[in-house]
Every structure is written in C-alpha cells, then in structure tokens.
Amino acid sequence: MKNFLVKTIANAAALAVAAWVLDDITLTGGNTGKKVLTLVLVALVFGLVNFVVKPLVKLLTLPLFILTLGLITLVVNALMLLLTSWVADTLDLSFHVQGFWTAVLGGLIISIVAWVLHLVLPDNED
C-alpha cells in the first residue's frame, strides 16, 4: 500500500511539472486544493493506464523496440499520456494534453521527474 501511495505521489508531481513546463498541457480548475485533487486523480488514471495498457502496447510493438533500440518508448509514453488525457476528459477532470509532440515532450518530462522522485522517495514494502 505504501509503495502504491509513493508511486501515485511521484506521478502526480511529475504530471504537475509537465503541466507547469509545457503550455499545451493544461490543468484548469478553481483553487489550489481542487488542482491538487485533480492531479492525484489524474495520477491514478495515469498509473492505471500504465499498468493495464502499456504492457500490451509494448508487447505488440516489440519488433519496433528492437528496430529503434528502444526509442519507440518515447512514442509509447506519449500515447499513454494522450490516453490519460482522453480518460481524464471522459471523467470530467480538468486535465488536457494538446497534440502529439506536446505529449512526447510531456512523456519525456514525466519519465525524468518520476525517475528522480523514485530515487529520492522510499519504495520498499514495509
């Protein structure tokens, strides 16, 4: 449970950094509390998309991973971010990613920030 909470917080922080850095990733809403709640909910959706859909996409695109020496990961991460944006829109959460190239940059930023946060934050199952 602690590991799940840490990963959700790390994903929420990474999504916040991406929304802060890139103008085409928008997080709208009223006050700061509502934005934080929206970020946590979007982080949960992002985690669910990465847990359920991403392994299937990676399996189906395995030849492309080999052919591009793993660079297709940027495209897969962008597609997962776009899917998260679509699901968030369906759930009426005020998070939106505008465009594929924004999603590529956002996916890169989220990956780097989440990696750094996972290094800093504890992730053991105690």
C-alpha positions as CSV (number, residue, x, y, z in Angstrom):
1,M,0.0,0.0,0.0
2,K,2.8,2.4,0.9
3,N,4.5,1.6,-2.5
4,F,1.3,2.4,-4.3
5,L,0.9,5.7,-2.4
6,V,4.5,6.7,-3.2
7,K,4.2,6.0,-6.9
8,T,0.9,7.9,-7.1
9,I,2.5,10.9,-5.4
10,A,5.5,10.7,-7.7
11,N,3.2,10.5,-10.8
12,A,1.2,13.5,-9.5
13,A,4.3,15.5,-9.0
14,A,5.7,14.5,-12.4
15,L,2.3,15.5,-14.1
16,A,2.4,18.8,-12.2
17,V,5.9,19.6,-13.5
18,A,4.9,18.7,-17.1
19,A,1.8,20.9,-16.8
20,W,4.0,23.7,-15.4
21,V,6.7,23.5,-18.1
22,L,4.6,22.9,-21.2
23,D,1.8,25.4,-22.1
24,D,-0.2,22.8,-24.0
25,I,-0.6,20.5,-21.0
26,T,-3.4,22.3,-19.1
27,L,-4.6,21.8,-15.6
28,T,-7.5,24.1,-15.0
29,G,-9.7,24.5,-12.0
30,G,-10.5,26.8,-9.2
31,N,-8.3,26.9,-6.2
32,T,-5.1,25.0,-5.3
33,G,-6.9,22.3,-3.4
34,K,-9.0,21.4,-6.4
35,K,-5.9,21.3,-8.7
36,V,-4.1,19.0,-6.2
37,L,-7.1,16.7,-6.1
38,T,-7.3,16.7,-9.9
39,L,-3.6,15.9,-10.1
40,V,-4.0,13.0,-7.7
41,L,-7.0,11.6,-9.7
42,V,-5.1,12.1,-13.0
43,A,-2.1,10.3,-11.5
44,L,-4.3,7.4,-10.5
45,V,-5.7,7.3,-14.1
46,F,-2.1,7.6,-15.4
47,G,-1.0,4.7,-13.2
48,L,-3.9,2.6,-14.2
49,V,-3.2,3.2,-17.9
50,N,0.5,2.4,-17.5
51,F,-0.4,-0.8,-15.5
52,V,-3.1,-2.1,-17.9
53,V,-2.5,-0.8,-21.4
54,K,1.3,-0.1,-21.6
55,P,2.4,-3.7,-21.2
56,L,0.1,-4.8,-24.0
57,V,1.3,-2.0,-26.3
58,K,4.9,-2.8,-25.5
59,L,4.3,-6.5,-26.4
60,L,2.6,-5.6,-29.7
61,T,5.3,-3.2,-30.6
62,L,8.2,-5.4,-29.6
63,P,9.7,-5.5,-33.1
64,L,9.8,-1.7,-33.2
65,F,11.5,-1.6,-29.8
66,I,14.2,-3.8,-31.2
67,L,14.4,-2.0,-34.5
68,T,14.6,1.5,-32.9
69,L,16.8,0.4,-30.0
70,G,14.1,1.4,-27.5
71,L,13.5,4.9,-28.9
72,I,9.9,3.9,-29.6
73,T,9.4,4.2,-25.8
74,L,9.0,8.0,-26.3
75,V,6.1,7.4,-28.7
76,V,4.5,4.8,-26.4
77,N,4.8,7.2,-23.4
78,A,3.3,9.9,-25.5
79,L,0.4,7.7,-26.4
80,M,-0.1,6.7,-22.8
81,L,-0.2,10.4,-21.8
82,L,-2.7,11.1,-24.6
83,L,-4.9,8.2,-23.5
84,T,-4.7,9.5,-19.9
85,S,-5.8,12.9,-21.2
86,W,-8.8,11.3,-23.0
87,V,-9.8,9.3,-20.0
88,A,-9.5,12.4,-17.8
89,D,-11.7,14.3,-20.2
90,T,-14.2,11.4,-20.1
91,L,-14.2,11.5,-16.3
92,D,-14.7,15.3,-16.4
93,L,-11.3,16.0,-14.9
94,S,-9.7,19.3,-15.9
95,F,-6.5,17.9,-17.4
96,H,-5.8,18.1,-21.1
97,V,-2.8,17.4,-23.4
98,Q,-3.0,19.2,-26.7
99,G,-1.1,17.5,-29.6
100,F,1.2,14.6,-30.2
101,W,4.5,16.4,-29.9
102,T,3.4,18.0,-26.6
103,A,2.6,14.5,-25.4
104,V,6.1,13.4,-26.5
105,L,7.8,16.2,-24.5
106,G,5.4,15.7,-21.6
107,G,6.1,12.0,-21.6
108,L,9.8,12.7,-21.5
109,I,9.5,15.2,-18.7
110,I,7.2,12.9,-16.7
111,S,9.6,10.0,-17.1
112,I,12.6,12.0,-15.9
113,V,10.8,13.6,-13.0
114,A,9.2,10.3,-11.9
115,W,12.6,8.6,-12.2
116,V,14.3,11.2,-10.0
117,L,11.4,11.1,-7.5
118,H,11.5,7.3,-7.3
119,L,15.2,7.6,-6.5
120,V,14.5,10.0,-3.7
121,L,11.3,8.6,-2.2
122,P,11.2,5.3,-0.4
123,D,9.6,2.4,-2.2
124,N,10.1,-0.6,0.0
125,E,7.1,-2.6,1.1
126,D,7.1,-2.2,4.9
